Amino acid sequence: MTKNLNGEPNKAQKKVVFLCTGNSCRSQMAEGFARYLGKNEVDVYSAGLTPAGINPLAIKVMREAGIDISKQTSDTLSQELIKDADLIVTLCGGARDNCPLVGQEGEHLHWPISDPARAEGTPKEIKQKFREARDEIHERVKELLCYLLNI
């Protein structure tokens, strides 16, 4: 988070929360891209309804894109987290449909991205599903940041 000259949070900075059920793949990737591409111009968080820890394949495919999300944490959604959110982005239907906090605060977007953690097939096929989700999230985050930062 950037701070003003008095050491207080920059009020002009937008607060974005990426939300999934497990906060293990899609929301973690979105957080990673938004932190990297937003270059501290956006206050970014991710959370889940029932956090499951970060999926190791999500970490691997993000490293392929040059972004390390291994230090991010899988957090539980709270009213406090979204209290001042300017935007909540749900990345799964479960979060959109089952979160009583969505719609109460700030603006809401829904990105219906397939869950790569539910992919079936060979390890190579499953990893490809993670890459596809990563690439779609990357494009959506770039568009979102252009909108939020007026660039």
Buried (B, 14 or more C-beta within 10 A) or exposed (E): EEEEEEEEEEEEBBBBBBBBBBBBBBBBBBBBBBBBBBEEBBBBBBBBBBBBEBBEBBBBBBEEBEBEBBEBEBBEBEEEBBEEBBBBBBBBEBBBEEBEBBEEBBEBBBBEBEBBBEBEEEEEEBBBBBBBBBEBBBEBBEEBBEEBBEE
